[in-house]
Amino acid sequence: MKINRHRQIQQLLRVHQECSVEFLAAELRVSDMTVRRDLQILAKEGLLVRTRGGASQAERVLFDFPFLREAEQNRSQKGAIAECAARLVEDGQSVMLDSGTTTLAVARHLARRKRLVVITTSLPIAAVLQPSVDVETILLGGIVRRDSPDLTGPLTEGNLDAFHADLAFIGADAVGPDGTLYNASMTVGRMLTKMISRAGAVYVVADSSKIGRTALSRFGSAASIQGLITDGDLGAEERKTLEAAGVRVILAPVAEVEPAALEPYAGGTPS
């Protein structure tokens, strides 16, 4: 299966650093042509570097933050949500992404698109997209948070005023039963409010474990944007309550998704 082959290729590169197409084909028991197709896909996602006759392990930027532990939580759900969100994006559009682990999974899908402009506050997202020749990435300036690899503050908010995106995908630390959106940080919440105002269509991406909860800072309502994309584990009563409050709920079925959507950190060293 393709997904398992991709994982095996990455594991072999972690062990050997560089592998030829012939070596990989023998290890995986597939044709050289199949390996070349797999390497092309993984290279576009920044997960390896193509070499003459094979591939080598991509240099990585490691982000040692609590953020990485969060990325491990509900990985399948986040991957399904990301795949669903990416289907809403058309080639040639501009997209804003905030700094959550689910939006990082969205970015991994967008890395394959054509003529995209992505505006983000996230260092991992910028690193994921940097190898993509068809994606122009704009990293908003600001103050790097101590506990998370992203940018916030007055400079970030001011820079947002210079842009208007076709779409924005933003995360939430919690979504109340009435659709109220929350973030644990007041500074981040203020920035997310600004991001919502700078996009033509806005979707919240949040796994079902965050539904029905609250956090410190309110930054908007899912009822006033285009939709809440969450996973199929959302309870029927929770969904009914949200929809009664005017929230458009988009359910992403949880299934096996490509490993790129599940990687816990960003890849590709920004040049």
HUNORQUI-V601503 format. One record per helix or strand of 2 or more residues. SS is the DSSP state (H for helix, E for strand). FROM is the first residue (numbers start at 1). LEN is the number of residues. Records with the same first field share a line. If there is no record, write none. Layout:
SS->FROM-LEN + FROM-LEN
//
This chain:
H->2-15 + 21-8 + 32-13 + 66-7 + 75-12 + 101-10 + 123-8 + 154-7 + 186-12 + 208-3 + 222-3 + 236-9 + 259-3
E->18-3 + 48-4 + 54-4 + 94-4 + 116-5 + 135-5 + 143-2 + 150-3 + 165-6 + 174-2 + 180-4 + 199-7 + 217-5 + 227-5 + 249-4
//
